[in-house]
Amino acid sequence: MAPRISFLLLFCALTLTARAGEVFRWVDENGKVHYGDAIPEKYKQQAKKVDGAGGVTDAQRQEAESRTAKERARAESLQKARESKADAPQLAAPPSAGDPKPGDQCEEQMRKYLESQDCFAPYVNATGGIKPEAFQRCTEVKQPMGCFPKTGPGDRTYIAPSP
């Protein structure tokens, strides 16, 4: 058993040593950059040896660091803008003629619709279809028209909890 393991280790070491050869970089006629240890004949004149650090020059490294710093500053400014927007008081839009009035039945209709959606949810299969047994256990309620607030249908916080 020991000779097999030593042979396997020796084989792995030799193959890794063979793979650690020289790597070259060249650009083809389409401008595509290639890396490899076997250079096509027509690119041998322009091919450059890549060092072990991945072929990145100090200038390229500095340019990447400066680009990263700019992107980080931009991300921080966007985050600050989002936070300041979230902290700003939200003004309610004036109701339009088509919006439901507070005394309408929209709240009750929406509650029934959302309860129906919650009942059907466990019966949705991987392709988005609904399993037949769902219709035996759940009541299908169509989505009420004109009952969504300005925040959108995904925000359920506007519905008052039932007592």
CNS distance restraints for C-alpha pairs under 8 A (distance, minus, plus):
assign (resid   1 and name CA) (resid   5 and name CA) 6.59 0.50 0.50
assign (resid   2 and name CA) (resid   6 and name CA) 6.20 0.50 0.50
assign (resid   3 and name CA) (resid   7 and name CA) 5.96 0.50 0.50
assign (resid   4 and name CA) (resid   8 and name CA) 6.09 0.50 0.50
assign (resid   5 and name CA) (resid   9 and name CA) 6.17 0.50 0.50
assign (resid   6 and name CA) (resid  10 and name CA) 6.08 0.50 0.50
assign (resid   7 and name CA) (resid  11 and name CA) 6.04 0.50 0.50
assign (resid   8 and name CA) (resid  12 and name CA) 6.20 0.50 0.50
assign (resid   9 and name CA) (resid  13 and name CA) 6.15 0.50 0.50
assign (resid  10 and name CA) (resid  14 and name CA) 6.21 0.50 0.50
assign (resid  11 and name CA) (resid  15 and name CA) 6.26 0.50 0.50
assign (resid  12 and name CA) (resid  16 and name CA) 6.12 0.50 0.50
assign (resid  13 and name CA) (resid  17 and name CA) 6.14 0.50 0.50
assign (resid  14 and name CA) (resid  18 and name CA) 6.15 0.50 0.50
assign (resid  15 and name CA) (resid  19 and name CA) 6.22 0.50 0.50
assign (resid  16 and name CA) (resid  20 and name CA) 6.36 0.50 0.50
assign (resid  17 and name CA) (resid  21 and name CA) 7.61 0.50 0.50
assign (resid  21 and name CA) (resid  37 and name CA) 7.24 0.50 0.50
assign (resid  22 and name CA) (resid  37 and name CA) 5.92 0.50 0.50
assign (resid  22 and name CA) (resid  49 and name CA) 7.03 0.50 0.50
assign (resid  22 and name CA) (resid  50 and name CA) 7.51 0.50 0.50
assign (resid  23 and name CA) (resid  35 and name CA) 6.68 0.50 0.50
assign (resid  23 and name CA) (resid  36 and name CA) 5.29 0.50 0.50
assign (resid  23 and name CA) (resid  37 and name CA) 4.72 0.50 0.50
assign (resid  23 and name CA) (resid  49 and name CA) 5.96 0.50 0.50
assign (resid  23 and name CA) (resid  50 and name CA) 5.55 0.50 0.50
assign (resid  23 and name CA) (resid  51 and name CA) 7.68 0.50 0.50
assign (resid  24 and name CA) (resid  35 and name CA) 5.54 0.50 0.50
assign (resid  24 and name CA) (resid  36 and name CA) 5.39 0.50 0.50
assign (resid  24 and name CA) (resid  37 and name CA) 5.85 0.50 0.50
assign (resid  24 and name CA) (resid  38 and name CA) 7.92 0.50 0.50
assign (resid  24 and name CA) (resid  39 and name CA) 7.37 0.50 0.50
assign (resid  24 and name CA) (resid  47 and name CA) 6.08 0.50 0.50
assign (resid  24 and name CA) (resid  48 and name CA) 5.39 0.50 0.50
assign (resid  24 and name CA) (resid  49 and name CA) 4.38 0.50 0.50
assign (resid  24 and name CA) (resid  50 and name CA) 5.32 0.50 0.50
assign (resid  25 and name CA) (resid  33 and name CA) 7.04 0.50 0.50
assign (resid  25 and name CA) (resid  34 and name CA) 5.67 0.50 0.50
assign (resid  25 and name CA) (resid  35 and name CA) 4.58 0.50 0.50
assign (resid  25 and name CA) (resid  36 and name CA) 6.74 0.50 0.50
assign (resid  25 and name CA) (resid  47 and name CA) 5.42 0.50 0.50
assign (resid  25 and name CA) (resid  48 and name CA) 5.29 0.50 0.50
assign (resid  25 and name CA) (resid  49 and name CA) 6.32 0.50 0.50
assign (resid  25 and name CA) (resid  50 and name CA) 6.39 0.50 0.50
assign (resid  26 and name CA) (resid  33 and name CA) 5.82 0.50 0.50
assign (resid  26 and name CA) (resid  34 and name CA) 5.36 0.50 0.50
assign (resid  26 and name CA) (resid  35 and name CA) 6.61 0.50 0.50
assign (resid  26 and name CA) (resid  43 and name CA) 6.69 0.50 0.50
assign (resid  26 and name CA) (resid  46 and name CA) 6.37 0.50 0.50
assign (resid  26 and name CA) (resid  47 and name CA) 4.59 0.50 0.50
assign (resid  26 and name CA) (resid  48 and name CA) 6.59 0.50 0.50
assign (resid  27 and name CA) (resid  31 and name CA) 5.62 0.50 0.50
assign (resid  27 and name CA) (resid  32 and name CA) 5.47 0.50 0.50
assign (resid  27 and name CA) (resid  33 and name CA) 4.46 0.50 0.50
assign (resid  27 and name CA) (resid  34 and name CA) 6.02 0.50 0.50
assign (resid  27 and name CA) (resid  43 and name CA) 7.75 0.50 0.50
assign (resid  27 and name CA) (resid  46 and name CA) 7.92 0.50 0.50
assign (resid  27 and name CA) (resid  47 and name CA) 7.76 0.50 0.50
assign (resid  28 and name CA) (resid  32 and name CA) 5.54 0.50 0.50
assign (resid  28 and name CA) (resid  33 and name CA) 6.64 0.50 0.50
assign (resid  28 and name CA) (resid  34 and name CA) 7.51 0.50 0.50
assign (resid  28 and name CA) (resid  43 and name CA) 7.42 0.50 0.50
assign (resid  39 and name CA) (resid  43 and name CA) 6.51 0.50 0.50
assign (resid  39 and name CA) (resid  44 and name CA) 6.02 0.50 0.50
assign (resid  39 and name CA) (resid  47 and name CA) 7.48 0.50 0.50
assign (resid  40 and name CA) (resid  44 and name CA) 6.53 0.50 0.50
assign (resid  43 and name CA) (resid  47 and name CA) 6.02 0.50 0.50
assign (resid  50 and name CA) (resid  54 and name CA) 6.68 0.50 0.50
assign (resid  50 and name CA) (resid  55 and name CA) 4.88 0.50 0.50
assign (resid  51 and name CA) (resid  55 and name CA) 5.47 0.50 0.50
assign (resid  56 and name CA) (resid  60 and name CA) 6.09 0.50 0.50
assign (resid  56 and name CA) (resid  61 and name CA) 6.49 0.50 0.50
assign (resid  57 and name CA) (resid  61 and name CA) 6.18 0.50 0.50
assign (resid  58 and name CA) (resid  62 and name CA) 6.10 0.50 0.50
assign (resid  59 and name CA) (resid  63 and name CA) 6.10 0.50 0.50
assign (resid  60 and name CA) (resid  64 and name CA) 6.11 0.50 0.50
assign (resid  61 and name CA) (resid  65 and name CA) 6.18 0.50 0.50
assign (resid  62 and name CA) (resid  66 and name CA) 6.12 0.50 0.50
assign (resid  63 and name CA) (resid  67 and name CA) 6.13 0.50 0.50
assign (resid  64 and name CA) (resid  68 and name CA) 6.05 0.50 0.50
assign (resid  65 and name CA) (resid  69 and name CA) 6.15 0.50 0.50
assign (resid  66 and name CA) (resid  70 and name CA) 6.25 0.50 0.50
assign (resid  67 and name CA) (resid  71 and name CA) 6.17 0.50 0.50
assign (resid  68 and name CA) (resid  72 and name CA) 6.03 0.50 0.50
assign (resid  69 and name CA) (resid  73 and name CA) 6.15 0.50 0.50
assign (resid  70 and name CA) (resid  74 and name CA) 6.16 0.50 0.50
assign (resid  71 and name CA) (resid  75 and name CA) 6.12 0.50 0.50
assign (resid  72 and name CA) (resid  76 and name CA) 6.19 0.50 0.50
assign (resid  73 and name CA) (resid  77 and name CA) 6.21 0.50 0.50
assign (resid  74 and name CA) (resid  78 and name CA) 6.21 0.50 0.50
assign (resid  75 and name CA) (resid  79 and name CA) 6.14 0.50 0.50
assign (resid  76 and name CA) (resid  80 and name CA) 6.17 0.50 0.50
assign (resid  77 and name CA) (resid  81 and name CA) 6.14 0.50 0.50
assign (resid  78 and name CA) (resid  82 and name CA) 6.20 0.50 0.50
assign (resid  79 and name CA) (resid  83 and name CA) 6.18 0.50 0.50
assign (resid  80 and name CA) (resid  84 and name CA) 6.09 0.50 0.50
assign (resid  81 and name CA) (resid  85 and name CA) 6.06 0.50 0.50
assign (resid  82 and name CA) (resid  86 and name CA) 6.10 0.50 0.50
assign (resid  83 and name CA) (resid  87 and name CA) 6.17 0.50 0.50
assign (resid  84 and name CA) (resid  88 and name CA) 6.19 0.50 0.50
assign (resid  93 and name CA) (resid 150 and name CA) 7.74 0.50 0.50
assign (resid  95 and name CA) (resid  99 and name CA) 6.03 0.50 0.50
assign (resid  98 and name CA) (resid 146 and name CA) 7.20 0.50 0.50
assign (resid  99 and name CA) (resid 146 and name CA) 6.49 0.50 0.50
assign (resid  99 and name CA) (resid 147 and name CA) 7.33 0.50 0.50
assign (resid 100 and name CA) (resid 104 and name CA) 6.13 0.50 0.50
assign (resid 100 and name CA) (resid 106 and name CA) 7.01 0.50 0.50
assign (resid 100 and name CA) (resid 146 and name CA) 6.85 0.50 0.50
assign (resid 100 and name CA) (resid 147 and name CA) 6.36 0.50 0.50
assign (resid 105 and name CA) (resid 109 and name CA) 6.25 0.50 0.50
assign (resid 106 and name CA) (resid 110 and name CA) 5.91 0.50 0.50
assign (resid 106 and name CA) (resid 144 and name CA) 7.46 0.50 0.50
assign (resid 106 and name CA) (resid 147 and name CA) 5.32 0.50 0.50
assign (resid 107 and name CA) (resid 111 and name CA) 6.13 0.50 0.50
assign (resid 107 and name CA) (resid 147 and name CA) 7.62 0.50 0.50
assign (resid 107 and name CA) (resid 159 and name CA) 6.46 0.50 0.50
assign (resid 107 and name CA) (resid 160 and name CA) 7.87 0.50 0.50
assign (resid 108 and name CA) (resid 112 and name CA) 6.32 0.50 0.50
assign (resid 109 and name CA) (resid 113 and name CA) 6.16 0.50 0.50
assign (resid 109 and name CA) (resid 144 and name CA) 6.36 0.50 0.50
assign (resid 110 and name CA) (resid 114 and name CA) 6.03 0.50 0.50
assign (resid 110 and name CA) (resid 143 and name CA) 7.55 0.50 0.50
assign (resid 110 and name CA) (resid 144 and name CA) 6.57 0.50 0.50
assign (resid 110 and name CA) (resid 147 and name CA) 7.18 0.50 0.50
assign (resid 110 and name CA) (resid 159 and name CA) 7.84 0.50 0.50
assign (resid 111 and name CA) (resid 115 and name CA) 6.13 0.50 0.50
assign (resid 111 and name CA) (resid 159 and name CA) 7.25 0.50 0.50
assign (resid 112 and name CA) (resid 116 and name CA) 6.17 0.50 0.50
assign (resid 112 and name CA) (resid 141 and name CA) 6.93 0.50 0.50
assign (resid 113 and name CA) (resid 117 and name CA) 6.29 0.50 0.50
assign (resid 113 and name CA) (resid 141 and name CA) 5.26 0.50 0.50
assign (resid 113 and name CA) (resid 142 and name CA) 6.55 0.50 0.50
assign (resid 113 and name CA) (resid 143 and name CA) 6.02 0.50 0.50
assign (resid 113 and name CA) (resid 144 and name CA) 7.41 0.50 0.50
assign (resid 114 and name CA) (resid 118 and name CA) 6.13 0.50 0.50
assign (resid 115 and name CA) (resid 119 and name CA) 6.18 0.50 0.50
assign (resid 116 and name CA) (resid 120 and name CA) 6.30 0.50 0.50
assign (resid 116 and name CA) (resid 138 and name CA) 6.65 0.50 0.50
assign (resid 116 and name CA) (resid 139 and name CA) 6.15 0.50 0.50
assign (resid 116 and name CA) (resid 140 and name CA) 5.98 0.50 0.50
assign (resid 116 and name CA) (resid 141 and name CA) 6.00 0.50 0.50
assign (resid 117 and name CA) (resid 121 and name CA) 6.05 0.50 0.50
assign (resid 118 and name CA) (resid 122 and name CA) 7.80 0.50 0.50
assign (resid 119 and name CA) (resid 134 and name CA) 7.98 0.50 0.50
assign (resid 119 and name CA) (resid 138 and name CA) 5.90 0.50 0.50
assign (resid 120 and name CA) (resid 124 and name CA) 6.91 0.50 0.50
assign (resid 120 and name CA) (resid 130 and name CA) 7.53 0.50 0.50
assign (resid 120 and name CA) (resid 134 and name CA) 6.08 0.50 0.50
assign (resid 120 and name CA) (resid 138 and name CA) 6.47 0.50 0.50
assign (resid 123 and name CA) (resid 130 and name CA) 5.60 0.50 0.50
assign (resid 123 and name CA) (resid 131 and name CA) 5.40 0.50 0.50
assign (resid 123 and name CA) (resid 133 and name CA) 7.81 0.50 0.50
assign (resid 123 and name CA) (resid 134 and name CA) 5.90 0.50 0.50
assign (resid 124 and name CA) (resid 128 and name CA) 5.78 0.50 0.50
assign (resid 124 and name CA) (resid 129 and name CA) 5.61 0.50 0.50
assign (resid 124 and name CA) (resid 130 and name CA) 4.54 0.50 0.50
assign (resid 124 and name CA) (resid 131 and name CA) 6.30 0.50 0.50
assign (resid 125 and name CA) (resid 129 and name CA) 5.53 0.50 0.50
assign (resid 125 and name CA) (resid 130 and name CA) 6.11 0.50 0.50
assign (resid 125 and name CA) (resid 131 and name CA) 6.79 0.50 0.50
assign (resid 130 and name CA) (resid 134 and name CA) 6.98 0.50 0.50
assign (resid 131 and name CA) (resid 135 and name CA) 7.96 0.50 0.50
assign (resid 132 and name CA) (resid 136 and name CA) 7.46 0.50 0.50
assign (resid 133 and name CA) (resid 137 and name CA) 6.70 0.50 0.50
assign (resid 134 and name CA) (resid 138 and name CA) 5.71 0.50 0.50
assign (resid 135 and name CA) (resid 139 and name CA) 6.74 0.50 0.50
assign (resid 135 and name CA) (resid 140 and name CA) 7.43 0.50 0.50
assign (resid 148 and name CA) (resid 152 and name CA) 6.12 0.50 0.50
assign (resid 148 and name CA) (resid 153 and name CA) 5.80 0.50 0.50
assign (resid 149 and name CA) (resid 153 and name CA) 7.37 0.50 0.50
assign (resid 149 and name CA) (resid 158 and name CA) 7.84 0.50 0.50
assign (resid 151 and name CA) (resid 155 and name CA) 6.54 0.50 0.50
